[in-house]
Amino acid sequence: MNNVSLVNIFILTGFNGMINHRVTLFSLTLLYYCLILFFNISLIIIIILDENLHEPMYVLLCSFCINGLYGTTGFYPKFLFDLLSSSQEISYEGCLLQAFIMYSFACCDLSILAVMAYDRYLAICRPLHYHSFMSKRRLSQLVCFSWLTPLCIFSINVLLTSRLKLCALHIKKLFCANWIIVKLSCPEADTFSNTVVAYITIIVYLSHGFFIIWTYMHLIRTCVTSKDDRVKFMQTCVPHLVSLATFIFVIISDLMYMRFGSTDLPQSLQNFIAIEFLLIPPLMNPLIYGFKLTKIRNRILCLVQDGRN
């Protein structure tokens, strides 16, 4: 059987009903995307240029912000273009690329959060061994792990999807998603491998979640008996917990809706649920860490004062 897809382009039907407000949506989205770029790039530059911030926690935060730029760049430019276009289409190859970026971005976020939890566990629960455990080499390995794991896993996912013969071209979202593409496959297409890899991916990232829970159980147990550790926990772990809670909420909302959601919901609400993970975390994370972490907040205040003088 010839496995070449019968589909060369996809039509993004999530834009239906938005055309009458395209100028307003374009203006607000462009402004929002510029804010995401400004805050994430600013935090990255501050961490890179300030040698006092060349510590594992801030290096991981820098990686977090870079991933935010990576994910949003895979969505917002195309979304802005579609708002001004007469037809909301995306090529077959472009759709696979966007699906790869969306999924790898989301899972890279969770991988980085897991590594950040490990870093906080060592800093608070094993302070005497922190620098020996979290050496530059170990930090480099952890950063590579947080990026390469999702990139490799979703390369396999997208490669398997690219082998399917597709018989439909309407995607009921604002962007391409791997599972949506799989569901567009022809009745005779074999999607067993895609399903197996999808479940393996879920298991891998559930293990990330369980690891984060395990680290925070130890963190809380340690902080209960030490006032100094409680202060350190409030200063450095609260932003991480807020980022984690936000990530879990928006991802579960999207996954639950994708699998079980009702098509009777207004299209605008469906769109909002689908892009929550591209709206909230990329802007909220740099703001939370920028204002909560003392060293970064002080550095920002110094820059503001120097600018005024």
PLY file of the C-alpha trace (Angstrom):
ply
format ascii 1.0
element vertex 309
property float x
property float y
property float z
element edge 308
property int vertex1
property int vertex2
end_header
0.00 0.00 0.00
1.27 3.47 -0.82
1.73 5.38 2.45
2.07 8.81 0.84
-0.56 11.14 2.30
-3.41 12.23 0.09
-3.36 15.59 1.87
-0.92 18.38 0.92
-2.43 21.17 3.02
-4.59 21.45 6.10
-7.33 23.99 6.79
-7.43 25.36 10.34
-11.14 25.66 11.06
-10.57 27.05 14.56
-10.52 30.50 12.94
-14.20 30.23 11.99
-16.08 33.03 13.72
-12.94 35.11 14.38
-12.75 36.82 11.01
-15.08 39.70 11.99
-12.72 40.63 14.82
-9.45 39.94 13.05
-7.98 43.46 13.35
-8.67 43.69 17.08
-7.36 40.17 17.68
-4.28 40.85 15.58
-3.45 44.02 17.54
-3.96 42.41 20.96
-2.08 39.25 19.98
0.86 41.21 18.55
1.07 43.28 21.74
0.90 40.14 23.90
3.56 38.36 21.86
5.84 41.41 22.11
5.44 41.30 25.91
6.36 37.61 25.94
9.45 38.34 23.85
10.44 41.36 25.96
10.19 39.72 29.39
11.77 36.41 28.40
14.62 37.96 26.42
15.24 40.51 29.19
15.53 37.78 31.81
17.82 35.72 29.58
20.12 38.70 28.95
20.22 39.63 32.67
21.22 36.07 33.62
23.85 35.81 30.87
25.48 39.19 31.56
25.48 39.06 35.38
28.17 36.63 36.63
26.52 36.54 40.05
23.59 34.76 38.39
25.72 32.00 36.85
24.36 29.50 39.34
22.42 26.30 38.53
19.03 27.71 39.52
19.40 30.74 37.24
20.90 28.73 34.37
17.84 26.47 34.51
15.60 29.53 34.61
17.40 30.84 31.52
16.70 27.50 29.80
13.06 27.82 30.90
12.75 31.22 29.23
14.47 30.02 26.05
11.94 27.20 25.83
9.13 29.74 26.25
10.50 31.65 23.24
10.84 28.41 21.29
7.24 27.34 21.86
5.58 30.70 21.29
7.59 31.32 18.12
6.13 28.09 16.78
2.61 29.51 17.19
2.27 33.30 17.30
3.87 34.34 13.94
1.71 31.83 12.03
-1.37 32.81 14.06
-0.81 36.51 13.34
-0.35 35.77 9.65
-3.56 33.71 9.56
-5.54 36.52 11.18
-4.73 38.76 8.21
-4.98 36.03 5.59
-8.06 35.28 3.51
-7.55 31.53 4.04
-6.17 29.81 7.11
-4.10 27.03 5.58
-0.88 25.29 6.52
1.21 22.94 4.43
1.52 19.26 5.34
5.20 19.67 6.24
4.55 22.91 8.12
1.79 21.23 10.11
4.09 18.37 11.17
6.77 20.89 12.16
4.32 22.94 14.20
2.97 19.82 15.91
6.55 18.84 16.79
7.28 22.29 18.25
4.07 22.45 20.28
4.50 19.04 21.88
8.25 19.26 22.45
7.82 22.75 23.96
5.21 21.55 26.46
7.19 18.45 27.48
10.47 20.37 27.63
8.76 22.67 30.14
7.95 19.67 32.33
11.48 18.27 31.98
12.99 21.60 33.04
10.56 21.81 35.97
11.68 18.32 37.06
15.34 19.34 36.90
14.58 22.55 38.81
12.83 20.49 41.50
15.94 18.28 41.75
18.12 21.39 42.08
15.97 22.77 44.92
15.97 19.36 46.63
19.78 19.31 46.63
20.05 22.94 47.75
17.69 22.54 50.72
17.85 18.86 51.68
21.52 18.19 50.83
23.21 21.60 51.19
26.63 20.23 52.17
26.78 18.13 49.01
25.09 20.63 46.70
28.16 21.91 44.87
29.66 18.46 44.44
26.39 17.09 43.04
25.46 20.15 40.99
28.79 20.67 39.23
29.05 22.45 35.87
29.29 19.08 34.15
26.22 17.71 35.94
24.30 20.90 35.21
25.18 20.64 31.51
24.00 17.03 31.49
20.70 17.96 33.13
20.07 20.83 30.71
20.81 18.51 27.77
18.48 15.91 29.28
15.64 18.41 29.65
15.94 19.41 25.98
17.02 16.24 24.19
14.46 13.92 25.83
11.35 15.67 24.45
13.04 16.46 21.13
13.93 12.80 20.57
10.58 11.45 21.76
8.56 13.77 19.57
10.83 13.26 16.59
9.70 9.63 16.76
6.05 10.67 17.23
6.09 12.99 14.22
8.06 10.51 12.09
5.41 7.84 12.72
2.65 10.34 11.94
4.34 11.32 8.67
4.03 7.70 7.48
0.23 7.71 7.76
-2.04 8.17 4.78
-4.45 11.00 5.59
-7.94 11.32 4.11
-9.17 14.54 5.76
-7.76 18.05 5.81
-9.78 20.03 8.38
-8.10 20.64 11.75
-10.54 22.04 14.31
-7.89 24.06 16.13
-5.80 27.19 15.67
-2.63 25.13 15.26
-1.52 21.62 14.39
-1.40 18.89 17.03
0.07 15.44 16.50
-2.91 13.50 17.84
-5.30 15.54 15.70
-3.28 14.66 12.58
-3.34 10.97 13.54
-7.14 11.13 13.81
-7.29 12.41 10.21
-5.71 9.20 8.92
-7.59 6.99 6.48
-9.65 4.11 7.92
-7.19 1.53 6.60
-4.13 3.30 8.10
-2.30 1.43 10.87
-2.04 3.77 13.86
-0.99 1.08 16.36
2.64 2.30 16.49
1.47 5.89 17.06
-0.72 4.77 19.95
2.08 2.74 21.56
4.57 5.60 21.33
1.92 8.02 22.65
1.40 5.84 25.75
5.17 5.51 26.24
5.42 9.30 26.07
2.67 9.66 28.67
4.45 7.19 30.98
7.77 9.04 30.60
6.24 12.37 31.56
4.07 10.94 34.30
7.34 9.70 35.80
8.58 13.30 35.64
5.50 14.33 37.59
5.96 11.62 40.22
9.62 12.63 40.59
8.59 16.26 41.24
6.06 15.10 43.85
8.74 12.94 45.51
11.22 15.84 45.70
8.65 18.19 47.19
7.61 15.66 49.80
11.22 15.66 51.01
11.48 19.44 50.69
8.38 20.04 52.81
9.49 17.46 55.39
12.87 19.21 55.70
11.45 22.73 55.83
8.97 21.89 58.60
11.83 21.48 61.09
14.00 24.42 60.02
13.16 28.11 59.92
16.08 28.91 57.59
14.97 26.21 55.18
11.42 27.56 55.28
12.70 31.00 54.25
14.75 29.47 51.42
11.73 27.42 50.36
9.47 30.48 50.21
12.05 32.47 48.23
13.08 29.88 45.65
10.46 27.12 45.56
7.23 29.11 45.51
7.85 30.46 41.95
8.61 26.91 40.86
5.41 25.58 42.44
3.33 28.33 40.82
4.87 27.55 37.42
4.28 23.84 37.96
0.65 24.28 39.07
-0.06 26.56 36.10
1.59 24.13 33.68
-0.36 21.14 35.01
-3.66 23.05 34.90
-3.33 24.30 31.32
-1.95 21.03 29.92
-4.57 18.84 31.60
-7.31 21.23 30.44
-6.10 20.94 26.85
-5.60 17.15 26.94
-8.95 16.50 28.59
-10.74 18.72 26.10
-8.87 17.17 23.15
-9.89 13.67 24.22
-13.30 14.21 25.81
-14.38 17.78 25.09
-17.75 18.67 23.62
-17.96 20.31 20.21
-21.06 22.13 21.45
-18.87 24.65 23.29
-18.50 28.06 21.60
-15.57 28.09 19.18
-13.95 30.98 21.07
-13.93 28.96 24.31
-12.55 25.92 22.47
-9.76 28.12 21.09
-8.92 29.55 24.50
-8.67 26.10 26.09
-6.45 24.94 23.24
-3.92 27.81 23.52
-3.86 28.30 27.30
-0.41 26.73 27.52
0.84 29.28 24.97
-0.86 32.22 26.67
-0.27 31.92 30.41
3.08 30.21 31.22
5.31 32.02 28.67
4.40 35.43 30.11
3.73 34.47 33.72
6.97 32.53 34.33
9.48 35.36 33.71
7.30 37.77 35.69
7.03 35.44 38.71
10.73 34.57 38.78
11.76 38.16 38.03
9.83 39.59 40.96
10.21 36.72 43.44
13.88 35.75 43.17
15.84 38.32 45.17
19.00 38.43 43.04
17.09 38.95 39.81
14.74 41.50 41.38
17.70 43.48 42.76
19.45 43.36 39.39
16.31 44.64 37.63
15.97 47.47 40.18
19.61 48.42 39.62
19.07 48.55 35.87
15.94 50.69 36.32
17.76 53.11 38.63
20.73 53.34 36.25
18.33 54.06 33.40
16.75 56.91 35.34
20.15 58.42 36.15
0 1
1 2
2 3
3 4
4 5
5 6
6 7
7 8
8 9
9 10
10 11
11 12
12 13
13 14
14 15
15 16
16 17
17 18
18 19
19 20
20 21
21 22
22 23
23 24
24 25
25 26
26 27
27 28
28 29
29 30
30 31
31 32
32 33
33 34
34 35
35 36
36 37
37 38
38 39
39 40
40 41
41 42
42 43
43 44
44 45
45 46
46 47
47 48
48 49
49 50
50 51
51 52
52 53
53 54
54 55
55 56
56 57
57 58
58 59
59 60
60 61
61 62
62 63
63 64
64 65
65 66
66 67
67 68
68 69
69 70
70 71
71 72
72 73
73 74
74 75
75 76
76 77
77 78
78 79
79 80
80 81
81 82
82 83
83 84
84 85
85 86
86 87
87 88
88 89
89 90
90 91
91 92
92 93
93 94
94 95
95 96
96 97
97 98
98 99
99 100
100 101
101 102
102 103
103 104
104 105
105 106
106 107
107 108
108 109
109 110
110 111
111 112
112 113
113 114
114 115
115 116
116 117
117 118
118 119
119 120
120 121
121 122
122 123
123 124
124 125
125 126
126 127
127 128
128 129
129 130
130 131
131 132
132 133
133 134
134 135
135 136
136 137
137 138
138 139
139 140
140 141
141 142
142 143
143 144
144 145
145 146
146 147
147 148
148 149
149 150
150 151
151 152
152 153
153 154
154 155
155 156
156 157
157 158
158 159
159 160
160 161
161 162
162 163
163 164
164 165
165 166
166 167
167 168
168 169
169 170
170 171
171 172
172 173
173 174
174 175
175 176
176 177
177 178
178 179
179 180
180 181
181 182
182 183
183 184
184 185
185 186
186 187
187 188
188 189
189 190
190 191
191 192
192 193
193 194
194 195
195 196
196 197
197 198
198 199
199 200
200 201
201 202
202 203
203 204
204 205
205 206
206 207
207 208
208 209
209 210
210 211
211 212
212 213
213 214
214 215
215 216
216 217
217 218
218 219
219 220
220 221
221 222
222 223
223 224
224 225
225 226
226 227
227 228
228 229
229 230
230 231
231 232
232 233
233 234
234 235
235 236
236 237
237 238
238 239
239 240
240 241
241 242
242 243
243 244
244 245
245 246
246 247
247 248
248 249
249 250
250 251
251 252
252 253
253 254
254 255
255 256
256 257
257 258
258 259
259 260
260 261
261 262
262 263
263 264
264 265
265 266
266 267
267 268
268 269
269 270
270 271
271 272
272 273
273 274
274 275
275 276
276 277
277 278
278 279
279 280
280 281
281 282
282 283
283 284
284 285
285 286
286 287
287 288
288 289
289 290
290 291
291 292
292 293
293 294
294 295
295 296
296 297
297 298
298 299
299 300
300 301
301 302
302 303
303 304
304 305
305 306
306 307
307 308
